[in-house]
Amino acid sequence: MLENKLGITNPIELAEIEEKITKKKAIELFEKGILSSFEVGTFKGLAEIHKYLFNDVYEFAGKIRTENISKSNFRFASAMYLQEALNKIDSMPQSNFDNIIEKYIEMNIAHPFREGNGRSARIWLDMILKKELNKVIDWSKINKEDYLLAMERSPIKNTEIKFLLQNALTDKVSDREVYMKGIDASYNYEGYNLYSAEDLR
């Protein structure tokens, strides 16, 4: 159970409120043009996204975690070496599709925040793709189980995740529907599916 600014002590209630608040904020990022003010392809830019999404819920929004975390049997980067890992990720190239996805995979391995890494990083990834390739991912075209399995395997073999993401690329970089469906898909990957983005407008 994560400590939160709302004083919620029931994890189910927290998940519901967190989804509602942060999904609204994700919509604002697009509709108010806030994303264009964030750095692209750096940890600073990712932290700006994370802080905007989660600041109303968690004190740690936008801050590097100080504890070690894991998911299933995978341990993310040690908190002790996290800053060093993030510096290396910042310096990774992002000039083509392969570079960009490799950078995204490394950021996922780093998992710099206590919670909300995936949802923030997928927005961050789309910002890089938009800037460098004038493309974004239509996340609604990627099956949840396929995506999660490919991401789980990506530190060892990245061909699956590259294949999935490449086949979901679109040049509709400013399309509202693509973005909103993408937010819903992104949240669904993490088990948050009570509200649709359209419902929260």
C-alpha positions as CSV (number, residue, x, y, z in Angstrom):
1,M,0.0,0.0,0.0
2,L,1.6,3.3,-1.1
3,E,1.5,6.4,1.0
4,N,-0.6,9.0,-0.7
5,K,-1.6,12.6,-0.4
6,L,-5.3,11.6,-0.2
7,G,-5.0,9.7,3.0
8,I,-6.5,6.6,1.3
9,T,-5.7,3.3,3.1
10,N,-7.7,0.9,1.0
11,P,-5.6,-0.3,-2.0
12,I,-8.6,-0.9,-4.2
13,E,-10.0,2.6,-3.5
14,L,-6.5,4.1,-4.2
15,A,-6.2,2.3,-7.5
16,E,-9.6,3.7,-8.6
17,I,-8.9,7.3,-7.5
18,E,-5.4,7.2,-8.9
19,E,-6.7,6.1,-12.3
20,K,-9.4,8.8,-12.4
21,I,-7.1,11.6,-11.4
22,T,-4.0,10.7,-13.4
23,K,-5.9,9.8,-16.6
24,K,-7.5,13.2,-16.4
25,K,-4.1,14.7,-16.2
26,A,-2.9,12.6,-19.2
27,I,-5.8,14.1,-21.2
28,E,-4.7,17.6,-20.1
29,L,-1.2,16.9,-21.4
30,F,-2.6,16.6,-24.9
31,E,-5.5,19.0,-24.9
32,K,-3.7,21.9,-23.3
33,G,-0.5,21.3,-25.3
34,I,1.6,20.9,-22.2
35,L,3.7,18.0,-23.6
36,S,5.4,20.4,-26.0
37,S,7.0,22.2,-23.1
38,F,8.8,19.1,-21.8
39,E,12.3,17.9,-22.8
40,V,12.3,15.1,-25.3
41,G,14.3,11.9,-24.7
42,T,15.8,12.8,-21.3
43,F,15.1,11.7,-17.8
44,K,14.2,15.3,-17.0
45,G,11.4,15.1,-19.6
46,L,10.2,11.8,-18.2
47,A,10.2,13.2,-14.7
48,E,8.2,16.2,-15.9
49,I,5.5,13.9,-17.3
50,H,5.5,11.7,-14.2
51,K,5.2,14.7,-11.9
52,Y,2.3,16.2,-14.0
53,L,0.4,12.9,-13.9
54,F,0.9,11.9,-10.3
55,N,1.5,15.0,-8.3
56,D,-2.0,15.2,-6.9
57,V,-1.7,11.6,-5.6
58,Y,1.9,11.0,-4.5
59,E,4.7,12.9,-2.8
60,F,7.2,11.1,-4.9
61,A,5.8,12.3,-8.2
62,G,8.7,13.1,-10.5
63,K,11.3,12.0,-8.0
64,I,13.9,9.2,-8.4
65,R,13.0,6.3,-6.1
66,T,15.2,5.5,-3.1
67,E,14.1,1.9,-2.6
68,N,14.7,-1.2,-4.7
69,I,11.7,-2.6,-6.5
70,S,10.8,-5.7,-8.5
71,K,7.9,-7.1,-10.6
72,S,7.3,-10.8,-10.9
73,N,10.8,-12.2,-10.8
74,F,12.5,-9.2,-12.4
75,R,14.5,-6.7,-10.2
76,F,14.7,-3.2,-11.7
77,A,17.9,-1.1,-11.5
78,S,19.3,-0.8,-8.0
79,A,18.4,2.5,-6.3
80,M,22.1,2.9,-5.5
81,Y,23.1,3.0,-9.1
82,L,19.9,4.6,-10.5
83,Q,21.3,8.1,-11.2
84,E,24.3,6.6,-13.0
85,A,21.9,4.5,-15.1
86,L,19.8,7.5,-16.0
87,N,22.8,9.5,-17.0
88,K,23.7,6.7,-19.4
89,I,20.2,6.6,-20.8
90,D,20.2,10.3,-21.4
91,S,23.3,10.0,-23.6
92,M,21.9,7.1,-25.7
93,P,21.2,8.0,-29.3
94,Q,17.7,8.4,-30.6
95,S,18.2,9.0,-34.3
96,N,16.3,6.0,-35.6
97,F,13.6,3.5,-34.6
98,D,16.0,0.9,-33.2
99,N,17.9,3.5,-31.1
100,I,14.7,4.9,-29.7
101,I,13.2,1.5,-28.7
102,E,16.5,0.5,-27.1
103,K,16.5,3.7,-25.1
104,Y,12.9,3.0,-24.0
105,I,13.8,-0.6,-22.9
106,E,16.7,0.8,-20.8
107,M,14.4,3.3,-19.2
108,N,12.0,0.5,-18.4
109,I,14.8,-1.5,-16.8
110,A,15.8,1.6,-14.8
111,H,12.2,2.1,-13.6
112,P,13.1,5.3,-11.9
113,F,9.9,5.9,-10.0
114,R,8.1,4.1,-7.1
115,E,5.0,3.8,-9.2
116,G,3.6,4.9,-12.6
117,N,6.7,4.1,-14.7
118,G,5.0,2.4,-17.6
119,R,2.3,4.9,-18.1
120,S,4.8,7.8,-18.0
121,A,7.4,6.1,-20.2
122,R,4.9,5.3,-23.0
123,I,4.0,9.0,-23.3
124,W,7.8,9.8,-23.2
125,L,8.5,7.2,-25.9
126,D,5.8,8.7,-28.2
127,M,7.4,12.2,-27.7
128,I,10.7,10.9,-28.9
129,L,9.2,9.1,-31.9
130,K,7.2,12.2,-32.8
131,K,10.3,14.5,-32.7
132,E,12.7,12.2,-34.5
133,L,10.5,10.2,-36.9
134,N,7.2,12.1,-37.1
135,K,5.5,9.0,-35.9
136,V,3.7,7.8,-32.7
137,I,2.5,4.4,-31.6
138,D,-1.2,3.5,-31.8
139,W,-1.2,1.6,-28.5
140,S,-4.8,0.5,-29.1
141,K,-3.4,-1.9,-31.8
142,I,-1.1,-3.7,-29.3
143,N,-2.5,-6.6,-27.3
144,K,-1.9,-6.4,-23.6
145,E,-0.5,-9.9,-23.1
146,D,1.7,-9.6,-26.2
147,Y,3.1,-6.3,-25.0
148,L,3.8,-7.4,-21.4
149,L,5.5,-10.6,-22.5
150,A,7.6,-8.7,-25.1
151,M,8.6,-6.1,-22.5
152,E,9.5,-8.8,-20.0
153,R,11.8,-10.5,-22.5
154,S,13.2,-7.2,-23.9
155,P,16.3,-6.9,-21.6
156,I,17.5,-10.2,-23.2
157,K,15.9,-10.1,-26.6
158,N,14.4,-7.0,-28.0
159,T,13.2,-8.2,-31.4
160,E,9.6,-9.0,-30.2
161,I,9.0,-5.5,-28.7
162,K,10.5,-3.8,-31.7
163,F,8.3,-5.9,-34.0
164,L,5.1,-5.0,-32.0
165,L,5.8,-1.3,-31.8
166,Q,7.0,-0.9,-35.4
167,N,3.7,-2.5,-36.6
168,A,1.7,-0.1,-34.5
169,L,3.4,3.1,-35.8
170,T,1.2,5.8,-37.3
171,D,1.9,9.2,-38.8
172,K,-1.2,10.6,-37.0
173,V,1.0,12.3,-34.5
174,S,-1.5,15.0,-33.5
175,D,-4.7,12.9,-33.8
176,R,-6.8,13.2,-30.7
177,E,-8.5,9.8,-31.0
178,V,-5.1,8.0,-31.4
179,Y,-3.9,9.7,-28.2
180,M,-7.0,9.0,-26.2
181,K,-7.2,5.3,-27.2
182,G,-3.5,5.1,-26.5
183,I,-4.0,6.4,-22.9
184,D,-6.7,3.8,-22.3
185,A,-4.6,1.0,-23.7
186,S,-1.6,2.1,-21.7
187,Y,-3.6,2.2,-18.5
188,N,-5.1,-1.2,-19.3
189,Y,-1.6,-2.7,-19.6
190,E,-1.3,-1.9,-15.9
191,G,-4.7,-3.1,-14.9
192,Y,-6.4,0.3,-14.8
193,N,-9.6,0.1,-16.9
194,L,-12.5,1.5,-14.9
195,Y,-12.7,4.8,-16.8
196,S,-12.3,5.6,-20.5
197,A,-10.4,8.8,-21.4
198,E,-13.6,10.0,-23.2
199,D,-15.6,9.6,-20.0
200,L,-13.2,11.8,-18.1
201,R,-13.1,14.8,-20.5
